């Protein structure tokens, strides 16, 4: 149960992107809530973006 809760803490609750650390997720959340958009510099650090680069898609 604790691992699931830790994982949720690393997800932006607005756009849903996941991050390796909580600080990036909080930075993403702050940007999304202020600007109603995603910041490319932050989003490229998401686990989803890293997976796409790794998979080549």
C-alpha positions, -999 to +999 in steps of 0.1 A: +000+000+000+028+024+008+045+019-026+012+029-044+009+060-022+045+070-030+039+065-067+009+087-066+030+114-050+052+115-081+023+121-105+010+155-115-027+155-105-036+179-133-019+164-164-013+129-151+024+127-160+047+107-137+081+117-124+110+099-107+110+124-079+084+143-060+100+177-067+095+174-104+059+163-100+053+193-077+070+217-103+048+202-130+016+206-109+025+243-101+031+250-138-001+232-149-023+249-123-009+284-131-007+282-169-034+256-177-008+239-200+023+217-198+058+230-198+079+212-224+111+215-203+093+198-173+073+173-194+103+160-212+116+148-178+085+127-172+086+089-172+063+088-202+087+109-222+117+089-212+099+057-221+091+071-256+127+080-261+138+046-250+113+027-271+120+050-301+083+060-305 
